[in-house]
Structures are given as C-alpha cells and as structure tokens.
C-alpha cells in the first residue's frame, strides 16, 4: 500500500527539534529522504521506520 510519493508533505508522529512535524519527501527507495518544511534539514530514515512513524499525508505532490 503506497499512499505517498516524492513531493508530498507528510505529518510525522514525532516533531523535529525546530518545532515542526511537517516533512517533504525528497527521495524514495529502501530508505526515504525527508526535508523539514520549517528549517530545511534533510534526514534519511529506513522505509519501515518512516511508514511506522508517518501520521498522514497533508499535501499531495506540490510539483504537479
């Protein structure tokens, strides 16, 4: 079940130290690279951990 893709803005269960919990998906594969919407920090996490910690999709593919 794939309900997210590159360019989507997602909400995670845990917030980033900068205070935001909204992330943009930058790269997908075995690991998923996400970028904090507020401060721009990029983090790479395993797909299984990402799927477990993602709450919901907030905005779909803003590039299209």
Secondary structure, 3 states (H helix, E strand, C coil): CCCCCCCCEEEECCCCCCCCCEEEEEECCCEEEEEECCCCCEEEEEHHHHHHHEEEEEECCCCC
